[in-house]
Amino acid sequence: MVEDIGVTRNVAKLVHVRATTDSGKSWDAVSVLRFLATARRRTPYYPAFLVVCLLGLRRAEVCGLRWEDIDLDNRIILVEKQRQRTSAGTVDVNLKTETSKAALPLPAQCIAPLRWARMRTAWLRERAISRGRPWFDDPDGHVFVTRTGRPLQAAHFYLVMQRIIEAEGLDKMNPKGLRKSCGTLLVHLRVHPRVVKAVLRHSRIATTMDIYAEALDPDVIQAVAQLDRLLRQPARIRELEVAHSVSEAA
């Protein structure tokens, strides 16, 4: 087919290779809470990590978030774009599958940090202009930007995450594992697999325990609210940590 030697049909197109399901590791609730606590102290991108932990967004999706995708008053977030490196540079592209596009309930815990992120961008812009420093006026209005106003890159997001992990002394983890940790916590809360599928926007139900069904909106809202409440309860986290230590000792 490549050399155009007269082959009229590519028989290889009949072969459908099924992607393997990732079974990588994830964190428990205690580790997620420790990570978020350190992120809050050490980086202005804490709201980005909070969104990943509570809604399971992918790294490229977080970097591609725009303010037009977020309704803070009605607590809704639309996931429609992802920021990717291409031959033309780093740009926002559509998500790979229609399943990945979704409107998700925004946990109450995310509202204040996101408002702070917007005020930070306005403050950085005002400071840069007043001091005659370079500033990039982002026409797309990305939620997470650097000190010069440019959209946050996936590589930078990864580096910041690794610094937080090292500072807290946590087990090694990548953004994909952090996303999976959201699903692990939802399973811990006994959320039905079909609801987990809707929250994480998996393209195949096989990724979430091979149960074929779609989640109803009220179920999704309840699941995210439960996860939000879990990460708001330090006492509950300590109970889980003690229970985990006892089970390991046994």
C-alpha positions in Angstrom: 0.0 0.0 0.0 2.8 2.4 0.8 4.8 1.7 -2.3 1.7 1.7 -4.5 2.5 -1.6 -6.3 -1.0 -2.3 -7.4 -2.6 -3.7 -4.2 -6.2 -2.6 -4.3 -7.2 -3.5 -0.7 -5.4 -3.4 2.6 -6.4 -6.6 4.3 -4.8 -5.4 7.6 -7.7 -3.1 8.1 -9.8 -6.2 8.9 -7.8 -6.7 12.1 -9.1 -5.0 15.2 -6.6 -4.8 18.0 -8.1 -4.2 21.3 -6.2 -1.9 23.6 -5.2 -3.4 26.9 -6.8 -2.1 30.1 -4.3 -0.2 32.3 -3.9 -1.8 35.7 -1.4 0.7 37.1 -1.3 1.6 40.7 -3.3 4.3 42.4 -3.3 6.1 45.8 -5.7 5.5 48.7 -7.7 8.3 50.3 -4.9 9.1 52.9 -2.3 9.5 50.2 -4.6 11.7 48.1 -5.3 13.9 51.0 -1.6 14.3 51.9 -0.8 15.1 48.3 -3.5 17.8 48.1 -2.5 19.3 51.5 1.1 19.7 50.2 0.0 21.0 46.8 -2.1 23.7 48.5 1.0 24.9 50.4 3.6 24.6 47.6 2.0 25.5 44.3 -0.5 27.9 42.7 -1.7 25.0 40.6 -3.4 23.4 43.6 -6.9 23.9 41.9 -5.7 21.9 38.9 -4.7 19.0 41.1 -7.9 19.2 43.1 -9.9 18.9 39.9 -7.9 15.8 38.8 -8.4 14.2 42.2 -12.2 14.9 42.5 -13.2 14.5 38.8 -10.5 12.3 37.3 -9.6 14.7 34.5 -6.7 13.8 32.3 -3.6 16.0 32.4 -4.2 17.3 28.8 -7.8 18.1 29.7 -6.8 20.1 32.7 -4.3 22.1 30.7 -7.0 22.7 28.0 -9.7 24.0 30.4 -11.0 27.4 29.6 -13.1 29.7 31.7 -15.9 29.4 29.2 -16.1 25.7 30.1 -16.7 26.5 33.8 -19.9 27.8 35.4 -19.0 28.5 39.0 -22.5 29.8 39.9 -24.3 26.6 38.8 -21.3 24.4 39.6 -20.9 22.8 36.2 -17.7 22.0 34.3 -17.6 21.1 30.6 -14.8 18.9 29.4 -14.4 19.4 25.6 -10.8 20.2 24.8 -7.3 18.9 25.6 -4.0 20.6 25.1 -1.6 18.6 22.9 1.8 19.0 21.3 1.5 18.8 17.5 3.7 19.6 14.5 2.2 23.1 14.5 3.0 23.6 18.2 1.1 23.1 21.4 -2.6 23.7 20.7 -6.1 22.8 22.0 -7.7 19.9 20.1 -10.9 18.0 20.4 -11.1 15.0 22.7 -10.4 11.6 21.0 -13.9 10.2 21.7 -17.4 11.6 22.1 -17.6 9.7 25.4 -14.9 11.9 26.9 -16.9 15.0 26.2 -19.2 15.6 29.2 -20.7 18.1 31.6 -19.8 17.2 35.2 -20.9 18.6 38.5 -18.3 20.8 40.0 -17.6 19.9 43.7 -18.1 22.7 46.2 -14.6 22.2 47.4 -13.3 23.4 43.9 -15.2 26.7 43.8 -13.0 28.9 46.0 -9.7 27.6 44.6 -10.9 28.2 41.0 -12.0 31.8 41.9 -8.6 32.3 43.4 -7.0 31.0 40.2 -8.9 33.6 38.2 -7.9 36.4 40.6 -4.3 35.2 40.4 -4.2 35.5 36.6 -5.7 39.0 36.8 -3.1 40.0 39.4 -0.2 38.6 37.5 -1.3 40.4 34.4 -1.7 43.8 36.2 1.8 43.3 37.8 3.5 42.4 34.6 2.0 45.3 32.7 2.8 47.8 35.5 6.4 46.7 35.6 6.9 46.5 31.9 7.4 42.8 31.9 6.4 40.4 29.1 2.8 39.2 29.3 0.8 36.9 27.0 -2.9 37.8 26.7 -4.4 34.4 26.2 -7.2 34.8 23.6 -8.7 31.4 24.6 -8.9 32.3 28.4 -7.3 29.2 29.8 -8.0 28.5 33.5 -4.4 27.6 34.4 -1.6 29.8 33.2 2.0 30.4 33.9 3.5 33.6 35.4 3.7 35.1 32.0 0.1 34.3 31.1 0.8 31.4 28.8 -1.4 28.2 29.1 -0.1 25.6 31.5 1.7 22.8 29.6 1.3 19.1 30.4 5.1 18.7 30.9 5.1 21.5 33.5 2.1 20.0 35.2 4.0 16.7 35.5 7.1 18.3 36.9 5.2 20.2 39.6 3.4 17.0 40.6 6.7 15.2 41.0 8.1 18.0 43.2 5.0 17.8 45.5 5.3 14.0 45.7 9.0 14.3 46.6 8.4 17.0 49.2 5.7 14.9 50.9 7.6 11.6 50.6 4.8 9.8 48.8 5.1 6.8 46.5 5.9 7.5 42.9 2.8 8.5 40.8 2.1 10.0 37.4 -0.9 12.1 36.4 -2.6 9.0 34.9 -2.3 7.2 38.3 -3.7 10.3 40.0 -6.7 10.2 37.7 -7.1 6.5 38.5 -7.0 7.3 42.2 -10.2 9.2 41.7 -11.8 6.0 40.5 -10.3 4.0 43.3 -11.8 6.3 45.9 -15.2 6.1 44.2 -15.0 2.3 44.3 -14.1 2.6 48.0 -17.3 4.6 48.5 -19.2 1.7 46.8 -20.3 3.8 43.9 -21.7 1.7 41.1 -19.3 1.0 38.3 -21.6 2.6 35.7 -21.5 5.8 37.7 -17.7 5.6 37.9 -17.6 5.2 34.1 -19.7 8.4 33.8 -17.5 10.4 36.1 -14.2 9.3 34.5 -15.7 9.3 31.0 -14.3 5.9 30.0 -14.8 5.0 26.4 -15.4 1.3 27.3 -17.2 -0.1 30.3 -14.5 -2.8 30.3 -12.3 -0.2 32.0 -14.8 0.0 34.8 -15.5 -3.6 35.7 -17.1 -4.6 32.3 -20.6 -3.5 33.3 -22.6 -2.2 30.4 -24.9 0.7 31.4 -25.0 4.5 31.4 -25.1 6.6 34.5 -28.0 8.9 35.3 -27.1 12.6 36.0 -28.3 12.4 39.6 -26.1 9.4 40.3 -23.1 11.3 39.0 -23.8 14.3 41.1 -24.2 12.1 44.2 -21.0 10.2 43.6 -18.9 13.4 43.2 -20.5 14.9 46.3 -19.6 11.8 48.3 -16.0 12.0 47.2 -16.0 15.7 48.0 -17.2 15.0 51.5 -14.7 12.2 52.1 -11.7 14.5 51.3 -13.2 17.1 53.6 -13.1 14.9 56.7 -9.6 14.6 58.3 -11.1 12.5 61.1 -12.5 10.0 58.7 -9.2 9.9 56.8 -7.4 9.1 60.1 -9.8 6.3 60.8 -9.1 4.8 57.4 -5.4 5.1 58.0 -5.6 3.3 61.4 -7.8 0.6 59.9 -5.3 0.1 57.1 -2.5 -0.2 59.5 -4.4 -2.7 61.6 -5.2 -4.8 58.6 -1.5 -4.9 57.5 -0.4 -5.9 61.0 -2.9 -8.7 61.0 
